């Protein structure tokens, strides 16, 4: 970890009583994120591609800077690979759908580096992982609502 950056590595997950094939259409519809992601994340579609790879969106968590995220790979219906642009946060994340008993474990795996001196300083006094987990709790709750409409 460099002096002006901080690494965030974490995994958030939940289980839904659905198959990966039933969850996949919602996760793969990146253009739909604006409709169901928590409002405090200010998600905005920048570019959609029919093949999913190359689809790009921005996220501006309330009170923080905006950053871009691009779909760089996928394997239907089990994983979507994401890459952050590096201007504010670099690295990547992955959505994974894994069968689990009578349902599916939905996993968001993050491995990123925040390249901002202020955030690095804040990371010494506040738990950035906790903030990210709070955001993921909102995403999972809204995903649940979207899936069971």
C-alpha positions in Angstrom: 0.0 0.0 0.0 1.4 3.3 -1.1 1.4 6.4 1.2 -1.4 8.2 -0.7 -3.6 5.1 -1.2 -5.5 2.6 0.8 -6.5 -0.9 -0.1 -10.0 -2.3 0.4 -10.4 -6.0 0.0 -13.6 -7.6 1.1 -16.4 -10.0 0.3 -20.1 -9.3 0.9 -22.7 -12.0 0.3 -26.3 -13.0 0.8 -28.5 -16.0 -0.2 -31.7 -15.9 -2.2 -34.1 -18.8 -2.7 -33.7 -18.6 -6.4 -31.5 -20.2 -9.1 -28.5 -18.3 -10.6 -30.5 -18.2 -13.9 -33.3 -16.3 -12.1 -31.0 -13.8 -10.6 -28.7 -13.3 -13.6 -31.0 -11.1 -15.7 -31.2 -8.5 -12.9 -27.4 -8.4 -12.3 -26.6 -8.5 -16.0 -28.9 -5.6 -16.7 -26.4 -2.9 -15.8 -28.6 -0.3 -17.4 -31.2 -1.1 -14.8 -28.9 -0.4 -11.8 -30.0 3.3 -11.9 -33.5 2.1 -11.0 -32.8 -0.2 -8.1 -29.4 0.6 -6.6 -29.7 2.7 -3.4 -30.2 6.4 -4.3 -27.2 7.4 -2.0 -24.8 5.7 -4.5 -26.0 7.9 -7.5 -25.4 5.2 -10.2 -25.5 6.5 -13.8 -25.2 4.5 -17.0 -22.5 5.9 -19.3 -22.4 3.3 -22.0 -24.3 0.0 -22.6 -23.2 -2.7 -25.0 -25.3 -5.5 -26.2 -22.7 -8.1 -25.3 -22.4 -6.7 -21.7 -18.5 -6.5 -21.8 -17.7 -2.8 -22.2 -20.8 -1.6 -20.5 -19.8 1.3 -18.2 -21.4 3.2 -15.4 -20.4 5.7 -12.8 -21.0 5.6 -9.0 -20.9 8.7 -6.8 -21.4 7.6 -3.2 -23.0 10.4 -1.2 -20.4 12.8 0.0 -17.6 11.1 -2.1 -16.1 11.5 -5.5 -17.5 9.9 -8.6 -15.7 6.9 -10.2 -16.3 4.8 -13.3 -16.8 1.1 -13.4 -16.7 -1.1 -16.5 -17.8 -4.7 -17.2 -14.6 -6.4 -18.4 -15.8 -10.0 -18.4 -18.7 -12.3 -17.7 -19.7 -15.9 -17.7 -23.4 -16.3 -17.8 -25.1 -17.1 -15.4 -22.3 -17.2 -12.8 -20.0 -14.2 -12.8 -19.5 -10.6 -13.9 -16.1 -9.0 -13.7 -15.8 -5.3 -13.1 -12.9 -2.9 -13.3 -12.6 0.5 -11.7 -11.1 3.3 -13.8 -8.2 4.2 -11.5 -8.8 8.0 -11.3 -10.1 7.7 -7.7 -10.4 4.0 -7.2 -8.6 1.3 -9.1 -8.7 -2.4 -9.1 -11.7 -4.6 -9.6 -14.7 -6.5 -8.3 -16.7 -9.5 -9.2 -20.4 -10.5 -8.8 -20.6 -14.3 -8.4 -23.7 -16.5 -8.3 -23.1 -19.9 -6.6 -25.7 -22.5 -6.0 -26.2 -23.0 -2.2 -28.7 -25.6 -1.1 -32.2 -24.6 -2.2 -31.0 -21.2 -3.4 -28.1 -19.1 -4.7 -25.3 -17.3 -2.8 -24.8 -13.8 -4.4 -21.3 -12.6 -3.7 -19.7 -9.3 -4.4 -15.9 -9.6 -4.1 -13.9 -6.3 -4.0 -10.2 -5.9 -4.4 -9.5 -2.2 -5.0 -7.1 0.6 -4.1 -8.4 4.1 -3.4 -5.9 6.6 -4.8 -6.9 9.7 -2.8 -4.9 11.3 0.0 -8.0 12.5 1.9 -9.6 9.0 1.8 -6.3 7.5 2.9 -6.2 9.9 5.8 -9.9 9.2 6.6 -9.2 5.5 6.4 -6.9 5.8 9.4 -9.8 7.1 11.6 -13.0 5.5 10.1 -13.6 2.0 8.9 -13.9 2.1 5.1 -14.8 -1.5 5.0 -17.8 -0.8 7.2 -18.9 2.0 4.9 -18.6 -0.3 1.9 -20.6 -3.0 3.7 -23.3 -0.6 4.5 -23.6 0.3 0.8 -23.6 -3.4 -0.1 -26.4 -4.1 2.5 -28.5 -1.5 0.6 -27.6 -3.0 -2.8 -28.6 -6.5 -1.6 -31.8 -5.3 0.0 -32.8 -3.5 -3.2 -31.7 -6.5 -5.3 -34.1 -8.6 -3.2 -36.9 -6.2 -3.8 -36.2 -6.2 -7.6 -36.1 -10.0 -7.7 -39.3 -10.5 -5.8 -41.5 -7.9 -7.6 
